[in-house]
């Protein structure tokens, strides 16, 4: 039986491999998520998707790791 990882952001694995320091990765994700959640004008996507997931995707995109 195949197991699906629903809800697991594939970009986190790419970021873990790309970052030399996991503490720095966690701090960068937390800062970006905080910035996203504090935006005064939230888009429809941001209301559905959690800020941490958006932060992970954003960091992966900034580092050229996102497909």
ABEGO torsion letter per residue (X at the ends): XBBBBBGBBAAAAAAAAABABAAAAAAAAAAAAAAAAABABBBAAAAABBAAAAAAAAAAAAAGABX
